[in-house]
Amino acid sequence: MAFPDSFLEELRNRVPLSGVVGRSVRLIKRGREFTGLCPFHNEKTPSFTVNDDKGFFHCFGCGAHGDVIGFVMRNAGLSFPEAVEQIAQEAGLAVPQVRPEDRQKADQAATLGKAMEEAAKWFQAQLQGDTGTEARAYIRKRGLTADTVERFRLGYAPASRTALKEAMLARNIPETMLVEAGLLIKPEEGGASYDRFRNRVMFPIGDRRGRVIAFGGRALDPDAPAKYLNSPETPLFHKGFNLYNHANAREAAREAGAVVVVEGYMDVIALAQAGIAHAVAPLGTALTEEQMALLWRLSNEPILCFDGDNAGWRAALRAADRAVPLLEPGRSFRFAILPGGQDPDDLVRSQGRAAMDEVLSNALPLADILWRRETENRPLDTPERRAALEAALIGLANQIKSPAVQNHYREHFRARMRNLFAPARTAWPPGGRNWSPGRIRPGFGRPQQPEGDTGPITSGLSGRTERALLAAVVAHPWLLEDHGEVFAALSFPQGPLDSLKSRILEEASRHPGLDGEAFAAHLRQQGLGPQLDLATGESGRVLEPFARAGTARGKVEKGWYQAVQRYRLAELEQELAAAEADLASDTNPEAWQRFVALQAEVGSARSQVSASDTD
């Protein structure tokens, strides 16, 4: 039984190979690959590897090799159709009934693909020929090198109404096929067909394997009705299911541990020329759910980079709203907004790659984008208005289909609302009464540690505890896989330890599966050696066995969790003391309610700490 190539490719993309293999082989993460004992021959030393990025397994002992379908066939003793049906059921895909007409469609798609490839070559030749003088001048003006033009296969469609048509007919490609591929337009009212693209710089659009399936054309005539024109929907091309530069960006995204999404073809090309090869773009529309799924296969947190104008901000909000229901544990988006109305092409040409790297490094989490939209320019001076804000934020969280992520978003928004509405203080302990409702108070009322101060802070919250918690997750990165949300929620004082905490979370998400030694080495490679020495120095490790590299997993987890509970209790006790001090001069009912609520939270936290210590 034959299956369409497109269906088999979708099947392989949908089902992670390591998940299937891991049900029968104990796999250990080693960099980008998994290793284990080969299930197909007896061995004592692992020689079996699984690579999800490349989609294959390989045994260096017996030579077994294949994809997810081949593994199921070998391991379960199934035929090819049986293995396909089993994997499709797991992936929630309906197995297509292959009929003669389906095979005919597959053959037709292959033939259309050949026509698109011929057109791409012809457009490239026109760019380098006599007719391409104006197009070459435009490309030089945009700062593109000859190597970049060659790498992205840029071309030119002459201003002639039938130049492409005549060239393709001379290559024995039928007119009907050229119309179906979207290269020619056949008037509905009758008459001769004509070239769709005329007097435009041409950008070939490839599928996931790099095969040309469509084109984008940039008009050279400033009076053209559309500056950019894309191919229509065809049997080969569905714009909501593809990304520009997908094939080229895949390997680069694996190397960088990230993927950047920009708005246009020229942005992608300019970034690639500047050395940022892991950029892609949607094809003239807002990001679709299918495109988001493709992006998550490249990176757990793709960075969506939008132009720094009102249109860019609106595009960011549309993407955020579409992403919210799809969030999963460990899967989200970050948002980079460019300065001064610029786009990536403008920025790298005027200021170079370093400026773009800075923009990307400052990308905001999705939760921050949603919070900004709901709170910006919104009056919050009455209980009713504050309740409306809470309803809007919790309503957003409730759209998330994943119960775990939904719960954490609700907690995140409620914590930020408590911060927003709590009084702000300028010193600790609170001496005066310099506070006003509605100001954001960083750190849940925690004393702020001056930048560069590495010593302990006051009121029982010692820098040693923070160093121990940081040292523990560096020595035992699996803590972040099991308790990453708990670690992220800890509000360290502003300073070097808090900065290190943020970078640890970022690097752990980009490079999962590293052991403690490899993770520490990676952090040092990222220039974090001084901060790491501060966190993992003897003062942070001697008295806390759970932070030591050789401690057993059970003791690490128990000790780390107890330290987190005590740390949270100390935070709450400081907040309670501040609330009690406020009551001496403030009879506001909200201040009293806050004090009572904090009393209850402190009591509950003390009970948890006591029970944990007893256990």
Buried (B, 14 or more C-beta within 10 A) or exposed (E): EEBBEEBBBBBBBBBBBBEBBBEEBEBEBBEBBBBBBBBBEEBEEBBBBBBBBBBBBBBEBEEBEBBBBBBBBBBEEBEBEBBBBBBBEBBEBEBEEBEEEBEEBBEBBEBBBBBBBBBBBBBBBBBBEEBBEBBBEBBEEBBBEEEBBEBBBBBBBBBBEBBBBEBBEEEEBEBEBBBBBBBBBBEEEEEEBBBBBBBBBBBBBBBBEBBBBBBBBBBBEEEBEEEBBBBEEBBBBBBBBBBBBBBBBBEBBBEBBBBBBBBBBBBBBBBBBBEBBBBBBBBBEEBBEEBBBBBBBBBBBBBBBBBBBEEBBEBBBEBBBBBBBBBEEEBBBBBBBBEEEBBBBBBBBEBEBEBBBEBBEEBBBBBBBBBBBBBEEEEBEEEEEBEBBBEBBBEBBEEBEBEEBBEBBBEBBBEBBBBBBBBBBEEBEBEEEEBEBEEEBEBBBBBBBEEEBBEBBEBBBBBBBBBBBBBBBBBBBBBBEEBBBBBBBBBBBBBBBBBBBEBBBBBBBBBBBBBBEBBBEBBBEEEBEEBBEBBBEEBBBEEBBBBBBEBEEEEBBBBBBBBBBBBBBBBBBBBBBBBBBBEEEBEEEBBBEBBEEBBEBBEEBBEBBEEBEEE
